[in-house]
Amino acid sequence: MPYYIVVLGTAGSGKTTLSGSLREYLEDHSLDAAIVNLDPAVEKLPYDPDVDVRDYVDAREVMEKYGLGPNGALIASMDMLALKINDLREEIEGLRPNYFIIDTPGQMEVFAFRETGPIILNSIIGENRRASLFLIDGLQVVNPNNLLSSLLLSASVHARLAYPQINVVTKTDLIPGDELGKIDEYFEDPYSLAEALNSPGYLIWSKDEIELLLEKLMLFDVVKVSNVSGEGLDELYAALQRVLAGGEDYY
Ligand code: GTP
């Protein structure tokens, strides 16, 4: 039975790069991995996709044909893809890797706020074991208020998909050591993050409420990775094993 890893996150957080480096990592450990590109608007990919939704729907064509902007075209394309979901699922089921890595579009509202994204993913994955990786751009979350927003968005995605989820902080190679230490501290101690937030974070919550909220938001596993150096991929694999295979090691 294959495992499915869904890679989600804000635009530019590193989904495509991580999808490629994770497949390489798994293959280096003698595991078969296939990447499904679920982004109908992507122009260039750093990896060769095993399954590509652009064979089913092309956001650029949709944009021209219906006079839509990039966001509208993406949403319309995903709706169109949902109508072709049986063909897509058959193509995916024709492959037999240990892992499927599903690379998703940057406009993550399709997954956080709309039904199409979850419908497509659930149709593809069926009853198989799955995990979602929510990518958080490390360069952004050096700012504590950005970290709060990212954690809320991660929770929104989880509320929609309800897959076991791991938060992945990317681009650690670009973050100075002391800033990285701060991020660690925030994840280890939600109270330190509550303390560091600027007042806008408190507009609708009292300090007690925000501390409680942060405690809940920190319940997801968190792993820090660099897609460039590969640092953190061992930890990510270990976290995936905990979620997908109950700790069983496959290499
Ligand atoms: P969209 O699909 O457009 O939302 O982007 P994405 O989330 O797939 O991000 P992508 O992988 O395209 O990465 C965005 C940029 O960040 C690219 O220039 C990557 O090379 C770079 N990048 C991604 N991960 C890392 C990382 O860990 N370290 C460094 N230094 N750069 C990274």
Residues whose N, C-alpha, C, O or C-beta is under 5 A from the ligand:
A	BS01	GTP	T10 A11 G12 S13 G14 K15 T16 T17 L18 T104 P105 G106 T170 K171 T172 L174 V225 S226 N227 V228
